[in-house]
Amino acid sequence: MWCLFEAHTEANVGRGATVRFRGYTQAVSQHFVKRNAGKSLKVGARALKRTHRHFVSAGSVMQAMYRMLHLGTPHKITQKQFDEAALQTGCKGLTAFAALPYVDLSCLFTVSTGHALLFGVVSDFVDYTLRSLKDIKPADPDAKLVMSREARQRVAARSQFLVVTSDFGRRYKCIMQYRKSYRMEDWLHFVETFSSYIFKGDVLPEALRALCWSLCSTVTHYFWPRPPDETREQFLVAAKAAACKLRAYTTRLEELEVPGYMFTVNLHICVCRLYSDLPVERMMQQMKTQGGRMVSQAPEKHYAQWLCLMRASESLTEADPGTGAKHTTNQQLERMLARRAVNTEAAWFDKPGANGYLLGRGHMVYPSPERVAQVRAAMASLVHWYALAFEDVASWTLGPSASYELDTDRLDRVLMSTPPDCPKARSLLSAEALNEEQYFGAEYGRQQQRISCWACYQAEVGNETRTYAAYLKHFVHLPAEDGAQDVRFTVADVYSGQVFSGGLVVVNMAAAQTARAGSQWEMWQDLGLPLSHLICRLKASLCMALYKTGGPVQVYVLGIRCIVACQ
């Protein structure tokens, strides 16, 4: 039993009745539990809370009554008496976990967060918003709380040709047609990323817009990984904020007089229990992540074995025969893999630097005339915008007296084939920035089926920081030559975009390629960007969206997760 709140039954259309959990704005009379009989209480009232002491006390009472029922000690009771007591206490005995001194039974038991929040609360909200227009009557109190026909057409148009790369996950299925077949991962992706674009603008009824974004914020708290450096106090503040948003969401539903079927047991469980850290639930999430794609009759045994092996490998040590130094199992494995790895000390491999480094062996920029022209244009823009900020970029110029003009002669010496003993500029397909985020160029494998080549890019424009979407073509390493330092950058097409909450950047490529300067959609071709200014890799999705003003317009929808700069 989650709490002692007594729900009321409401008659269904047709026959039967269902238990509904109202009581968020007005107190509901309580009759069943003797300690609260005759009182009117709201959900979350102090008298309804079950503490660790209550769980232990009720379990001990029921354990004693179980002995009376089956053993007759100290006296015999009937099955009816036992069942009545079980209904009053909400249990039939004392759990074995109560014997552990560090266990708090009030927050030990798991809440099926995925089922309750995603399959329950989020699914019910979307179904309510998209209910059939044929069933709506003008006299209904909630007639305005339904998505209009025009808004549904816009949702379907935005969803029509949405395609994601494999590093994002499961493909998007139109929520208008396929939400009944959604799995938890589909609902989670929709809440985290797609909803910001699919429901943007005035698609949702005005009274439900704030509820939708409040619900999305609550879901992301429980499903996004917490920051590794977060303290316990910071977590409790975030948990309280999420619980308050969910409570406000439920209260607003009751104020809007929505039908009773919205106040389900799933919603009540979430409001009642998702108020603090749930250690078992967190462990279950780790278990699902580790073994979610395995087929097994006993996944808990596989997880326990994996966990024991990981902890053992971190503690077991063995002396190295050559040096006598002791290494853990993980260190021994790293040394073994290092011996079989490619020799990255060769001259053509890049080394980690102050602004990140390029991965792989790469290829010479010369003799491709198209690649040489791209590098020249990118280097000119890099010098123009970043010579004042980066010493390595400034070393490729003619000096401050010439307003940091690019030294083209020096650049040509590392781009072209002569002299033969001069180190040459190389073009690579992947790079790693200082935040250990890896980026990939457009030529890296089969892009639409593999990894996104889009990145979030920030630049200072006037007195504000603007966010752009960069289509990364390839990465360039110019080696040190005649006083100039090594410089690493990416050649990219940069697009201005609309940034939405939830980490969504929308880019209208067709409009940007033909737009004039200063318009909403702009594009800059073959720009040179330093790796340090790439904020994060974007999960790219291609969308053909229909607008009222004309035919199909090509739009890139770029979704990211957990990036503060784009929210």
TATA-V972453 format. One record per residue. RES is the residue in one letter. D_FIRST is the distance of its C-alpha to the first C-alpha in whole Angstrom. Layout:
# TATA-V972453
<<RES,D_FIRST> <RES,D_FIRST>>
This chain:
# TATA-V972453
<<M,0> <W,4> <C,6> <L,7> <F,10> <E,11> <A,13> <H,16> <T,18> <E,21> <A,24> <N,25> <V,28> <G,30> <R,28> <G,24> <A,21> <T,18> <V,15> <R,16> <F,14> <R,17> <G,18> <Y,19> <T,23> <Q,22> <A,20> <V,18> <S,19> <Q,16> <H,17> <F,14> <V,12> <K,16> <R,15> <N,15> <A,18> <G,21> <K,20> <S,20> <L,17> <K,17> <V,14> <G,14> <A,15> <R,16> <A,14> <L,11> <K,11> <R,9> <T,12> <H,13> <R,14> <H,11> <F,9> <V,13> <S,14> <A,11> <G,12> <S,15> <V,15> <M,14> <Q,16> <A,19> <M,18> <Y,18> <R,22> <M,23> <L,22> <H,24> <L,26> <G,27> <T,27> <P,28> <H,28> <K,26> <I,24> <T,23> <Q,20> <K,20> <Q,19> <F,17> <D,15> <E,15> <A,13> <A,11> <L,10> <Q,10> <T,8> <G,5> <C,7> <K,11> <G,12> <L,13> <T,13> <A,17> <F,16> <A,16> <A,20> <L,20> <P,22> <Y,21> <V,17> <D,15> <L,12> <S,10> <C,12> <L,13> <F,10> <T,12> <V,12> <S,14> <T,16> <G,19> <H,18> <A,15> <L,18> <L,21> <F,21> <G,19> <V,20> <V,23> <S,24> <D,23> <F,25> <V,28> <D,28> <Y,28> <T,31> <L,33> <R,32> <S,36> <L,38> <K,39> <D,36> <I,37> <K,39> <P,41> <A,39> <D,35> <P,34> <D,33> <A,36> <K,37> <L,33> <V,34> <M,37> <S,40> <R,42> <E,44> <A,41> <R,40> <Q,44> <R,44> <V,40> <A,42> <A,45> <R,43> <S,41> <Q,44> <F,46> <L,43> <V,44> <V,42> <T,43> <S,42> <D,41> <F,38> <G,36> <R,36> <R,38> <Y,37> <K,37> <C,37> <I,34> <M,36> <Q,37> <Y,34> <R,31> <K,30> <S,31> <Y,29> <R,27> <M,25> <E,28> <D,30> <W,27> <L,27> <H,31> <F,31> <V,29> <E,31> <T,35> <F,36> <S,34> <S,36> <Y,39> <I,38> <F,37> <K,39> <G,41> <D,41> <V,39> <L,36> <P,36> <E,37> <A,34> <L,31> <R,33> <A,31> <L,28> <C,29> <W,30> <S,27> <L,25> <C,27> <S,27> <T,23> <V,23> <T,26> <H,25> <Y,22> <F,24> <W,28> <P,28> <R,29> <P,32> <P,33> <D,35> <E,32> <T,31> <R,27> <E,28> <Q,29> <F,26> <L,24> <V,26> <A,26> <A,22> <K,22> <A,25> <A,23> <A,19> <C,22> <K,23> <L,20> <R,20> <A,23> <Y,23> <T,20> <T,22> <R,25> <L,24> <E,24> <E,27> <L,29> <E,27> <V,26> <P,25> <G,22> <Y,21> <M,21> <F,18> <T,15> <V,12> <N,13> <L,15> <H,12> <I,10> <C,13> <V,14> <C,11> <R,11> <L,14> <Y,16> <S,17> <D,18> <L,16> <P,18> <V,17> <E,17> <R,21> <M,22> <M,21> <Q,23> <Q,26> <M,25> <K,25> <T,28> <Q,30> <G,30> <G,29> <R,32> <M,33> <V,32> <S,31> <Q,29> <A,28> <P,27> <E,25> <K,28> <H,30> <Y,28> <A,28> <Q,32> <W,33> <L,31> <C,33> <L,36> <M,36> <R,35> <A,38> <S,40> <E,40> <S,41> <L,44> <T,47> <E,50> <A,54> <D,56> <P,59> <G,61> <T,60> <G,58> <A,55> <K,52> <H,50> <T,46> <T,45> <N,44> <Q,48> <Q,49> <L,48> <E,49> <R,52> <M,53> <L,52> <A,54> <R,57> <R,56> <A,56> <V,59> <N,61> <T,60> <E,63> <A,65> <A,67> <W,65> <F,62> <D,60> <K,59> <P,56> <G,57> <A,57> <N,55> <G,54> <Y,56> <L,56> <L,55> <G,57> <R,61> <G,62> <H,65> <M,68> <V,68> <Y,72> <P,73> <S,71> <P,72> <E,69> <R,67> <V,70> <A,70> <Q,66> <V,66> <R,69> <A,68> <A,64> <M,66> <A,68> <S,65> <L,63> <V,67> <H,67> <W,63> <Y,62> <A,66> <L,65> <A,62> <F,62> <E,65> <D,65> <V,65> <A,68> <S,70> <W,71> <T,73> <L,76> <G,75> <P,74> <S,78> <A,77> <S,74> <Y,72> <E,74> <L,73> <D,75> <T,76> <D,78> <R,76> <L,73> <D,76> <R,77> <V,73> <L,72> <M,76> <S,77> <T,80> <P,81> <P,79> <D,79> <C,76> <P,73> <K,71> <A,68> <R,65> <S,63> <L,59> <L,56> <S,53> <A,53> <E,50> <A,50> <L,49> <N,46> <E,46> <E,45> <Q,47> <Y,49> <F,51> <G,54> <A,55> <E,57> <Y,54> <G,53> <R,52> <Q,50> <Q,49> <Q,47> <R,47> <I,46> <S,47> <C,50> <W,49> <A,48> <C,47> <Y,50> <Q,50> <A,54> <E,55> <V,57> <G,58> <N,56> <E,53> <T,51> <R,51> <T,49> <Y,50> <A,50> <A,52> <Y,53> <L,54> <K,57> <H,58> <F,58> <V,62> <H,63> <L,66> <P,68> <A,70> <E,73> <D,76> <G,74> <A,71> <Q,68> <D,66> <V,63> <R,60> <F,59> <T,58> <V,60> <A,57> <D,57> <V,55> <Y,54> <S,53> <G,49> <Q,47> <V,44> <F,40> <S,37> <G,35> <G,38> <L,40> <V,44> <V,46> <V,49> <N,52> <M,54> <A,57> <A,57> <A,57> <Q,60> <T,62> <A,61> <R,64> <A,63> <G,61> <S,59> <Q,55> <W,55> <E,57> <M,58> <W,60> <Q,62> <D,62> <L,61> <G,61> <L,57> <P,57> <L,54> <S,52> <H,52> <L,50> <I,46> <C,44> <R,44> <L,43> <K,42> <A,44> <S,44> <L,47> <C,46> <M,49> <A,48> <L,50> <Y,51> <K,53> <T,56> <G,57> <G,56> <P,54> <V,53> <Q,52> <V,49> <Y,48> <V,44> <L,43> <G,40> <I,39> <R,35> <C,35> <I,38> <V,38> <A,42> <C,41> <Q,39>>
